[in-house]
């Protein structure tokens, strides 16, 4: 007997092998950038495109956050958690999702391919975040876990990746990204300081301009007062000369008579 279609969309099982498969652990203290690594292995004979998404994009920096994985190859993804205060900032709901698809044969991977893939052609895996707080900063080591999410089981024929510690290359890449973060933060502080200095310089120049304007406006009044005094002195001088001429004329006239 033939079964009628149920009408539900069948989801494609994840082809990538995730390590870790369902949890991303971040070890404190969280006063500086903390990095967790996620390995994505392609055990198939086809090229697989992937994206790594998060519910808190402003809190995490993911490198690389997308790309293509060649057959039988593995990509290591560095997930960097920005500094935060566990007591005042609850990150228990943070989650990540690895989305993947098969790149069509004969085509090269590019971002526009995601728009051409139907929903049933996408493979999704979700991971929860676990924050390990050291005993030195808490009475006991606690784990703030996000909502438990079921991870689809991988087919038995898929080879699991053995647990491995971050390689020297991964550690060097994390260190470089951490240094770039500090450098950008330092440059931001320098720009803020320069902006403050420019504001102070602008206020100083404005005060100088105002004082010079007042001095210029006061100068004509001083010159007018000086001119008035000169005129008064000249007038008095003429009166004195006229008086002496009068006296001299009086004596001369008397002498002649």
C-alpha positions as CSV (number, residue, x, y, z in Angstrom):
1,X,0.0,0.0,0.0
2,X,1.4,3.4,-1.0
3,X,1.8,6.0,1.8
4,X,0.4,9.4,1.3
5,X,2.9,12.3,1.7
6,X,2.8,13.8,5.1
7,X,3.3,17.4,3.8
8,X,6.2,18.0,6.2
9,X,9.5,19.2,4.7
10,X,12.3,16.6,5.1
11,X,15.5,18.1,6.5
12,X,18.8,17.0,5.1
13,X,21.1,15.5,7.7
14,X,24.3,17.4,8.5
15,X,27.2,16.0,6.3
16,X,29.9,17.9,8.2
17,X,31.5,16.4,11.3
18,X,31.6,18.9,14.1
19,X,34.2,18.8,16.9
20,X,32.9,19.6,19.5
21,X,29.5,18.3,18.2
22,X,27.1,20.2,20.4
23,X,28.8,22.5,22.9
24,X,31.3,25.4,22.7
25,X,33.3,25.8,26.0
26,X,34.7,29.1,27.0
27,X,37.1,29.1,30.0
28,X,37.4,32.1,32.3
29,X,38.4,34.5,33.5
30,X,36.4,36.6,31.1
31,X,38.3,39.9,31.6
32,X,39.9,39.5,28.3
33,X,39.2,37.8,24.9
34,X,38.5,34.1,25.3
35,X,38.8,31.7,22.3
36,X,37.1,28.4,21.6
37,X,37.9,26.3,18.5
38,X,35.4,24.5,16.3
39,X,36.6,21.9,13.8
40,X,34.5,21.2,10.7
41,X,35.4,18.1,8.7
42,X,34.1,17.2,5.2
43,X,34.1,13.4,5.0
44,X,32.3,13.4,1.6
45,X,33.6,13.4,-1.9
46,X,31.9,16.8,-2.7
47,X,32.7,20.4,-1.9
48,X,30.6,21.7,1.0
49,X,29.9,25.4,1.7
50,X,29.4,26.5,5.3
51,X,28.4,29.4,7.5
52,X,28.7,29.9,11.2
53,X,26.0,32.1,12.7
54,X,25.4,33.3,16.3
55,X,22.5,34.8,18.2
56,X,24.9,37.5,19.6
57,X,27.1,38.8,16.7
58,X,28.3,41.8,18.8
59,X,29.7,39.5,21.5
60,X,31.6,37.0,19.4
61,X,34.1,37.3,16.6
62,X,34.2,34.2,14.3
63,X,37.1,33.6,11.9
64,X,36.4,32.3,9.3
65,X,32.6,32.6,9.5
66,X,32.1,31.0,6.2
67,X,33.6,29.4,3.1
68,X,34.0,26.1,1.3
69,X,35.5,22.8,2.5
70,X,37.1,20.5,0.0
71,X,36.4,16.7,0.1
72,X,38.2,14.9,3.0
73,X,39.5,18.3,4.4
74,X,39.0,20.0,7.8
75,X,38.6,23.7,8.6
76,X,39.3,25.1,12.1
77,X,37.1,28.0,13.2
78,X,38.2,30.3,16.0
79,X,35.3,31.7,18.1
80,X,36.4,34.7,20.2
81,X,34.3,35.8,23.1
82,X,34.7,39.5,23.9
83,X,35.4,40.4,27.6
84,X,32.3,40.5,29.9
85,X,31.3,40.3,33.5
86,X,29.6,37.0,34.2
87,X,27.8,38.4,37.3
88,X,26.1,41.3,35.5
89,X,25.9,39.9,32.0
90,X,23.9,36.7,31.4
91,X,25.1,35.0,28.3
92,X,23.3,31.7,29.0
93,X,21.1,32.0,26.0
94,X,23.9,32.5,23.4
95,X,23.8,29.8,20.7
96,X,25.6,29.0,17.5
97,X,24.5,27.4,14.3
98,X,26.6,25.7,11.6
99,X,24.7,25.9,8.3
100,X,26.1,23.9,5.3
101,X,25.2,22.9,1.7
102,X,26.6,20.9,-1.1
103,X,28.2,23.1,-3.8
104,X,26.8,22.0,-7.2
105,X,29.1,20.0,-9.4
106,X,31.1,22.1,-11.9
107,X,30.5,25.4,-9.9
108,X,32.8,27.4,-7.7
109,X,31.6,28.4,-4.2
110,X,30.4,31.9,-3.8
111,X,27.9,33.6,-1.4
112,X,25.2,33.9,-4.0
113,X,24.8,30.1,-4.0
114,X,23.0,30.3,-0.7
115,X,20.1,32.1,-2.4
116,X,19.7,29.3,-5.0
117,X,19.6,26.4,-2.5
118,X,16.1,25.4,-1.4
119,X,15.4,25.1,2.3
120,X,15.4,21.3,2.2
121,X,18.9,21.5,0.7
122,X,20.4,23.2,3.8
123,X,22.0,21.3,6.7
124,X,21.9,22.9,10.1
125,X,23.6,22.0,13.4
126,X,23.1,24.0,16.6
127,X,25.6,24.3,19.5
128,X,25.0,25.7,23.0
129,X,27.6,27.8,24.8
130,X,29.1,26.7,28.1
131,X,31.0,29.2,30.3
132,X,33.5,27.6,32.7
133,X,34.2,29.9,35.6
134,X,37.4,29.1,37.5
135,X,37.2,28.3,41.3
136,X,39.5,31.2,42.0
137,X,36.9,33.7,41.0
138,X,33.9,31.9,42.4
139,X,33.1,29.7,45.4
140,X,32.8,26.7,43.1
141,X,33.3,26.1,39.4
142,X,29.9,26.7,37.8
143,X,28.7,26.2,34.3
144,X,26.2,28.6,32.8
145,X,24.6,26.5,30.1
146,X,22.3,27.7,27.3
147,X,19.1,25.8,26.4
148,X,19.8,22.2,25.6
149,X,19.5,21.6,21.8
150,X,19.3,18.2,20.3
151,X,22.1,17.5,17.8
152,X,21.2,15.3,14.8
153,X,22.9,12.0,15.0
154,X,25.7,11.5,12.4
155,X,25.4,8.4,10.2
156,X,27.5,5.5,11.3
157,X,29.6,5.5,8.1
158,X,30.9,9.0,8.8
159,X,34.3,8.9,10.4
160,X,34.4,10.9,13.7
161,X,37.3,13.3,14.3
162,X,39.4,12.5,17.3
163,X,39.7,15.2,20.0
164,X,42.8,17.2,19.5
165,X,44.2,20.3,21.1
166,X,44.6,23.5,19.1
167,X,47.6,23.4,16.9
168,X,50.5,25.9,17.0
169,X,49.0,27.5,13.9
170,X,45.6,28.0,15.6
171,X,47.3,29.4,18.7
172,X,49.3,31.8,16.6
173,X,46.2,32.9,14.7
174,X,44.3,33.5,17.9
175,X,47.3,35.5,19.3
176,X,47.4,37.6,16.1
177,X,43.7,38.3,16.3
178,X,43.9,39.2,19.9
179,X,46.8,41.6,19.2
180,X,44.8,43.2,16.4
181,X,41.9,43.7,18.8
182,X,44.1,45.4,21.3
183,X,45.7,47.5,18.6
184,X,42.3,48.7,17.3
185,X,41.2,49.5,20.9
186,X,44.4,51.5,21.4
187,X,43.9,53.4,18.1
188,X,40.3,54.2,19.2
189,X,41.6,55.7,22.5
190,X,44.2,57.7,20.6
191,X,41.4,59.1,18.3
192,X,39.3,60.0,21.4
193,X,42.3,61.8,23.0
194,X,43.1,63.7,19.8
195,X,39.5,64.7,19.5
196,X,39.5,66.1,23.0
197,X,42.8,67.9,22.4
198,X,41.3,69.5,19.2
199,X,38.3,70.7,21.2
200,X,40.5,72.3,23.8
201,X,42.6,74.0,21.1
202,X,39.4,75.3,19.5
203,X,38.3,76.8,22.8
204,X,41.7,78.4,23.3
205,X,41.7,79.9,19.8
206,X,38.2,81.2,20.3
207,X,39.1,82.9,23.6
208,X,42.1,84.5,21.9
209,X,39.9,85.8,19.1
210,X,37.4,87.2,21.5
211,X,40.1,89.0,23.5
212,X,41.6,90.5,20.3
213,X,38.2,91.6,19.1
214,X,37.6,93.5,22.4
215,X,41.0,95.1,22.2
216,X,40.4,96.2,18.6
217,X,37.0,97.7,19.5
218,X,38.5,99.6,22.5
219,X,41.3,101.2,20.5
220,X,39.2,103.8,18.6
221,X,37.8,105.1,21.9
222,X,41.3,105.6,23.3
223,X,42.4,107.4,20.1
224,X,39.4,109.7,20.3
225,X,40.1,110.5,23.9
226,X,43.8,111.3,23.1
227,X,42.8,113.5,20.1
228,X,40.3,115.4,22.4
229,X,43.1,116.0,25.0
230,X,45.4,117.3,22.3
231,X,42.8,119.7,21.0
232,X,42.2,121.0,24.5
233,X,45.9,121.6,25.1
234,X,46.3,123.4,21.8
235,X,43.4,125.7,22.6
236,X,44.9,126.6,26.0
237,X,48.2,127.2,24.2
238,X,46.5,129.7,21.8
239,X,44.9,131.5,24.8
240,X,48.3,131.9,26.5
241,X,49.9,133.3,23.3
242,X,47.0,135.7,22.8
243,X,47.3,136.9,26.3
244,X,51.0,137.6,25.9
245,X,50.4,139.4,22.6
246,X,47.8,141.6,24.3
247,X,50.1,142.5,27.2
248,X,53.0,143.2,24.7
249,X,50.7,145.4,22.6
250,X,49.5,147.3,25.7
251,X,53.1,148.2,26.8
252,X,54.2,149.1,23.2
253,X,51.2,151.3,22.8
254,X,51.8,153.0,26.1
255,X,55.4,153.6,25.3
256,X,54.6,155.1,21.9
257,X,52.0,157.5,23.4
